[in-house]
């Protein structure tokens, strides 16, 4: 009966086996996943930035437009010359 193999030895053996047959080794594969995660996080941050910009523009434009409308209505529908 062969000697039992430890879990760590088996893991190393399988990693080497698959790395030899894979197009990309485990390290490169891990880096690729990390890069994808960075891209996802950057896109999430970009979306949040645009949402905040939209909120800011709306929060300034609505009172400005309403103020302009009130001015126009209170001055007989004309703008100053």
N, C-alpha and C positions, 0 to 999 in steps of 0.2 A: 504494500500500500504506500503511495507517495506521501511525502511529508505535507502537512497542511500549510497553506499559504496565508500569510496575514492579509488583513483587509488593505493595509497601506501598500504592501507589495503588489497585490492584485490591481489596485488603483493605478499605481505607477506603470505596471505592465500594460494595462489596457490603454492608458494615455499614450504611451510610446507606440503601441500597435496602431491606434487610430491616427496619431500624428503622422506616422509614416505613410499611411494610405490616404490621408486627407489632402485636399488642395491647399488648405490653410491650417497651420498648426494651432494648438489651443491658445497660445499667448496672443497671436494675431486675431484669432476669433474673439477672445475676450476684449481686446482693444477695440475691435469693430463694434461690439455691443456697447462699450463705454462711449464711443463716438456717437452712435445712434442715440443713446440716452442724452448726451449733451445737445444734440440737434433738437430732440423733442423738448427739452427744457428751454432752449433758446426760442423755439417757436411759441411755447407757452408764455414766456416772458414778453415776446413781441406782441402777442395777442392782448395780453393784459395792459401793455403800454398803450396800444391803440384804443382799448376800451376807456382807459383813463383820459386820454386825449379827447375822445368823443364826449365824455362827461364834462370835461372842462369847457369845451367849445359850447356845448348846450347850456351849461350853467351861466356863461357870459352872454350868449347871443339872445336867449329868450328875454331876459330883462331889458337888454338894449333895444330889441325890436318892439317890445311892449312900450318902453319909454318913448321911442320914436313915434309910435302910433298915437299914444296919449298926447304928445306934443302936437302932432299934425291935426288931431281932432280938436284940441283946445285952441288952436290958432287958425281956425276956419279952413282947414284943409289945404294950407299952403306952407311952404318951407321958407325960412329966412333967405333974403337975397343979399 
